[in-house]
Amino acid sequence: MNVTVRICPRLHVKPVFTLIELLVVIAIIAILMALLLPALKTAKDQAKMIVCAGNEKQIGIAFEIYASDHNSYYPAPNPQYYAPYGYVFGFDCYPWPAWWNVFLGPYAGCKDWKIGVVPAKFNPSTVFVCPMYDDSRGVTIVVDKMGAGLGMSNFVPPADKYGAWEQRIATFPYTPLIRQPATELLVADGRAWMLGSAWEFTQPAPTCYALDWLRHRNGANFLYCDGHAEWLPSKEILGRNASNTLF
C-alpha cells in the first residue's frame, strides 16, 4: 500500500510592533517635529521678509515713475479731505481715499485704483501689503482695502520736520530737495499708512501709526529715496532713533 505523506508548509507569522516599540517610534517622530517646526517657521519668516523687501523695492520704482510724470514730485502721505473726521487743513485736498499708495497704484500693478474710490475687496497680494501685516503682536490697519503693514514717512523734503503734523502729511515731496536720498527714509514696516514721528514706534498698541520695528526677525525693512531697501535689526533702529538719524 502506497502511503502519501503530505508535509504542510510552516506558517510564517508576520512580525508586529509591540506597544513599547510603537511608543518609541511616536516619541522619535514627536522629537523630530519639535526640532524641525521652529526651523520651518524661521525659514517661512525669512521668506516673508525677503518678499516684503522686494515689495518695497517695487514701490520705490513706482515712486520714481510717478515723479517722472509729475514734475519730480512724489505723492504726499495723506493729502485728503474727509469731512466726517474733520480733516480740513485749509488747503486743496483730494477726496477720500487719497493715501500715497492710491496715487502709486496705477504704477504698481493696481490699474483700477482711483482717488476717491474704495476697491470692492482687499487684495493681500499687492506690493502695498507686507506678508507679515497680520502679525498678532501689534495692531495693523488694512487701509481702505488698499494696503496693510507699510507706512510712508511724512518727513521727506520739503516737509517741515518741526512743522504741524497736518501740513507734513499733505506735503508732496519734491525730489530735487532730497539731498541725501540714500539715507532719507521713504517707506518702512508700519502699522498703518504713515510713519509720523521718531517716537511713535516705541509706543505700545494701539498706537497705530507706529513703525513696526520688530516685525521681521527682530527688525524691520526700510525703503529709502534712492530706491534701495534694507533690513535693519532693532538695536540699530533704536540707535538711529536715539541719534535722531532714523527719519
C-alpha positions as CSV (number, residue, x, y, z in Angstrom):
1,M,0.0,0.0,0.0
2,N,1.3,3.3,-1.0
3,V,1.2,6.0,1.7
4,T,1.4,9.6,0.6
5,V,2.8,11.8,3.2
6,R,2.0,15.5,2.9
7,I,4.1,18.0,4.6
8,C,2.4,21.2,5.5
9,P,4.5,24.3,4.9
10,R,5.4,26.1,8.0
11,L,3.2,29.1,8.6
12,H,5.2,32.4,8.6
13,V,3.7,34.8,11.1
14,K,4.4,38.5,10.2
15,P,6.2,40.3,12.9
16,V,4.2,43.1,14.6
17,F,5.2,46.1,16.7
18,T,4.9,45.8,20.4
19,L,3.2,48.6,22.3
20,I,6.6,49.7,23.6
21,E,8.1,49.8,20.2
22,L,5.2,51.8,18.9
23,L,5.5,54.3,21.7
24,V,9.2,54.7,20.9
25,V,8.5,55.4,17.3
26,I,5.9,58.0,18.2
27,A,8.3,59.7,20.6
28,I,11.0,59.9,18.0
29,I,8.6,61.4,15.5
30,A,7.5,64.0,18.1
31,I,11.1,64.9,18.9
32,L,11.9,65.4,15.2
33,M,8.8,67.6,14.7
34,A,9.8,69.6,17.7
35,L,13.2,70.2,16.2
36,L,12.0,70.9,12.6
37,L,9.0,73.1,13.2
38,P,11.0,76.1,14.6
39,A,13.4,75.8,11.7
40,L,10.5,75.7,9.2
41,K,8.9,78.8,10.8
42,T,12.2,80.6,10.7
43,A,12.6,79.8,7.0
44,K,9.0,80.9,6.4
45,D,9.5,84.2,8.2
46,Q,12.8,84.8,6.3
47,A,10.9,84.2,3.0
48,K,8.3,86.7,4.0
49,M,10.9,89.3,4.9
50,I,12.5,88.9,1.5
51,V,9.2,89.3,-0.2
52,C,8.5,92.4,1.8
53,A,11.8,93.9,0.9
54,G,11.1,93.1,-2.8
55,N,7.7,94.8,-2.5
56,E,9.4,97.9,-1.1
57,K,11.8,98.0,-4.0
58,Q,8.9,97.8,-6.4
59,I,7.2,100.7,-4.5
60,G,10.4,102.7,-4.9
61,I,10.3,102.2,-8.7
62,A,6.7,103.3,-8.6
63,F,7.7,106.5,-6.8
64,E,10.3,107.3,-9.4
65,I,7.9,106.7,-12.3
66,Y,5.3,108.8,-10.6
67,A,7.8,111.6,-10.1
68,S,8.8,111.5,-13.7
69,D,5.2,112.0,-14.7
70,H,4.5,114.7,-12.1
71,N,7.4,117.2,-12.4
72,S,9.7,115.5,-9.9
73,Y,7.1,115.3,-7.1
74,Y,6.3,112.2,-5.0
75,P,2.7,111.7,-3.7
76,A,2.0,113.1,-0.3
77,P,1.3,110.7,2.6
78,N,-2.3,111.8,3.0
79,P,-3.5,114.9,1.1
80,Q,-7.2,114.0,1.5
81,Y,-10.3,115.6,2.8
82,Y,-12.7,113.6,4.9
83,A,-15.5,115.6,6.4
84,P,-16.8,113.1,9.0
85,Y,-13.4,113.1,10.7
86,G,-12.9,116.9,10.3
87,Y,-9.7,116.7,8.2
88,V,-9.9,120.2,6.9
89,F,-6.5,121.7,6.6
90,G,-7.2,125.0,4.9
91,F,-5.7,123.9,1.5
92,D,-6.7,121.9,-1.5
93,C,-7.4,118.4,-0.6
94,Y,-8.2,115.2,-2.5
95,P,-11.4,113.2,-1.9
96,W,-11.2,110.2,0.4
97,P,-9.4,107.9,-0.1
98,A,-6.2,109.6,-1.3
99,W,-3.4,107.9,0.5
100,W,0.1,107.8,-1.0
101,N,-0.4,104.2,-2.2
102,V,-3.6,105.2,-4.1
103,F,-1.5,107.7,-6.2
104,L,1.1,104.9,-6.8
105,G,-1.4,102.1,-7.5
106,P,-1.5,102.6,-11.3
107,Y,2.3,102.5,-11.4
108,A,2.5,99.3,-9.4
109,G,0.0,96.9,-11.0
110,C,-3.2,98.3,-9.4
111,K,-4.7,99.8,-12.6
112,D,-8.2,100.0,-11.2
113,W,-7.2,102.1,-8.1
114,K,-8.6,105.7,-8.2
115,I,-8.6,108.6,-5.9
116,G,-11.9,108.8,-4.1
117,V,-12.9,105.2,-4.8
118,V,-12.5,102.3,-2.4
119,P,-12.0,98.9,-4.1
120,A,-14.6,96.2,-3.7
121,K,-12.3,93.9,-1.8
122,F,-8.9,93.8,-0.1
123,N,-6.2,92.2,-2.2
124,P,-3.4,90.9,0.1
125,S,-1.1,90.1,-2.8
126,T,-0.3,93.7,-3.9
127,V,3.1,95.3,-3.3
128,F,1.5,97.6,-0.8
129,V,0.8,94.7,1.7
130,C,3.6,93.3,3.9
131,P,3.3,89.5,4.0
132,M,3.5,89.8,7.8
133,Y,0.9,92.5,8.2
134,D,-1.4,90.2,10.2
135,D,1.2,89.6,12.8
136,S,-0.6,89.2,16.1
137,R,1.9,91.2,18.1
138,G,0.6,94.6,17.1
139,V,-2.2,96.5,15.6
140,T,-2.1,96.7,11.8
141,I,-4.8,98.5,9.9
142,V,-6.0,97.4,6.5
143,V,-6.3,100.9,4.9
144,D,-9.4,101.2,2.8
145,K,-8.7,97.7,1.3
146,M,-5.6,99.1,-0.5
147,G,-2.7,98.4,1.8
148,A,-1.6,97.0,5.1
149,G,1.7,96.9,7.0
150,L,3.6,99.7,5.2
151,G,3.8,103.3,6.0
152,M,5.3,106.4,4.3
153,S,7.4,108.9,6.1
154,N,5.9,112.3,6.4
155,F,9.4,113.9,6.8
156,V,10.5,113.8,3.2
157,P,11.6,117.3,2.0
158,P,10.2,119.9,1.7
159,A,8.1,118.8,4.6
160,D,9.0,120.8,7.7
161,K,10.2,118.2,10.3
162,Y,9.3,120.7,13.0
163,G,6.0,121.9,11.5
164,A,2.4,120.9,12.1
165,W,1.5,117.3,11.6
166,E,-1.4,118.2,9.3
167,Q,0.8,120.1,6.9
168,R,3.5,117.4,6.8
169,I,1.1,114.6,5.7
170,A,-0.3,116.8,2.9
171,T,3.1,117.9,1.6
172,F,4.1,116.5,-1.8
173,P,7.9,115.6,-1.6
174,Y,10.0,117.3,-4.2
175,T,12.8,115.1,-5.3
176,P,15.4,117.8,-6.1
177,L,15.2,118.9,-2.5
178,I,16.2,115.4,-1.2
179,R,19.9,116.0,-0.6
180,Q,20.8,112.5,0.7
181,P,18.4,110.0,-0.9
182,A,20.4,107.0,0.3
183,T,19.6,107.9,3.9
184,E,16.2,109.6,3.5
185,L,13.6,107.2,4.8
186,L,10.6,106.9,2.4
187,V,8.6,103.7,3.3
188,A,9.0,101.2,6.1
189,D,7.2,98.5,8.0
190,G,4.4,100.2,9.9
191,R,1.0,99.5,11.4
192,A,-0.9,101.9,9.2
193,W,-0.4,104.3,6.2
194,M,2.0,106.8,7.7
195,L,5.2,107.0,9.8
196,G,4.5,110.1,11.8
197,S,7.5,110.7,14.1
198,A,10.5,109.1,15.6
199,W,8.9,108.5,19.0
200,E,5.8,106.6,17.7
201,F,7.5,103.3,17.1
202,T,8.4,103.0,20.7
203,Q,4.7,103.2,21.8
204,P,2.7,100.1,22.6
205,A,-0.5,99.2,20.8
206,P,-2.9,100.7,19.9
207,T,-0.6,103.5,18.7
208,C,-1.4,102.6,15.1
209,Y,0.9,104.8,13.1
210,A,4.0,103.3,14.6
211,L,7.0,101.9,12.9
212,D,6.8,98.2,13.4
213,W,10.4,97.8,14.4
214,L,10.2,94.1,15.4
215,R,8.2,92.7,12.5
216,H,10.9,90.8,10.7
217,R,13.4,88.7,12.7
218,N,13.6,91.3,15.4
219,G,14.0,94.1,13.0
220,A,12.2,95.9,10.1
221,N,12.5,96.6,6.4
222,F,13.2,100.2,5.2
223,L,12.9,101.8,1.7
224,Y,15.0,104.9,1.0
225,C,14.6,107.6,-1.5
226,D,17.3,106.3,-3.8
227,G,15.3,103.1,-4.3
228,H,17.3,100.7,-2.2
229,A,15.6,98.6,0.6
230,E,17.3,97.1,3.6
231,W,16.6,95.2,6.8
232,L,17.8,96.8,10.0
233,P,18.0,95.0,13.4
234,S,16.1,96.5,16.3
235,K,19.3,97.5,18.0
236,E,20.4,99.7,15.1
237,I,16.9,101.1,14.7
238,L,16.9,102.2,18.4
239,G,20.4,103.7,18.0
240,R,19.4,105.7,14.9
241,N,16.3,107.0,16.8
242,A,18.4,108.0,19.8
243,S,20.8,109.9,17.5
244,N,17.9,111.5,15.5
245,T,19.1,109.9,12.3
246,L,16.2,107.5,11.7
247,F,13.9,109.9,9.9
